[in-house]
Every structure is written in C-alpha cells, then in structure tokens.
Amino acid sequence: YVQNALKTESSNFEAIKNRLSDEKTIRLLHGAMGLVTESGEFLDAFKKHVFYGKPLDLVNLGEEAGDLFWYLAIIADALGQDSFNRIMETNIAKLKARYEI
C-alpha cells in the first residue's frame, strides 16, 4: 500500500519550496495549521466529557476558542483584512443567498 500511495504524492519539492518562500503563503499555512490544532484541542474537551465522563471544561473551551480567534486574526491579516467585519459580512451574504433568507 505504501509504495502505491507514494506514487500519488506530490514530489516536486523544489516548486513546493518556491511556493513556501512567499510570506503570505507561510502566514496562511501557519494560520491553517493552528486552526486545525486548536480545533482538535477544542474537540478533545468534548471527547473527555462524552467518553470518559469528565466534567465539560468550559474555561478550557473558552481558552481554545480564543486561540482559534488568534489564528483567524493571522489569516485575516494575511488576506488583507484589518478586522473580521468584511469576512463576516461576506459569509452572511453567501448564507442568505444559499438559504434564500
């Protein structure tokens, strides 16, 4: 399986290195990786509660939500946004069109 899977790997490492030399790409990648990591930590609190019977740690959930906003701020800035307002307005417009509200 491993050998067959590797046949589909993107292995143009020089081109990948070139794309990663762009500061915007690096910042967006940092933000994306951080969102995934912090989302996992957020979900882990629910796993501990649901499957292991631990109290739901609302303080920790709030901290993880703050970490998510921190990474979203990096992404917003890399996208040229100085606040979340325009991003949120665009999202609401998309949802209104999708759900005809």
C-alpha positions, 0 to 999 in steps of 0.5 A: 500500500505504501509504495502505491500511495507514494506514487500519488504524492506530490514530489516536486519539492523544489516548486513546493519550496518556491511556493513556501518562500512567499510570506503570505503563503507561510502566514496562511499555512501557519494560520491553517495549521493552528486552526486545525490544532486548536480545533482538535484541542477544542474537540478533545474537551468534548471527547473527555466529557462524552467518553470518559465522563469528565466534567465539560471544561468550559474555561478550557473551551473558552481558552481554545476558542480564543486561540482559534480567534488568534489564528483567524486574526493571522489569516485575516491579516494575511488576506488583507483584512484589518478586522473580521467585519468584511469576512463576516459580512461576506459569509452572511451574504453567501448564507442568505443567498444559499438559504434564500433568507 
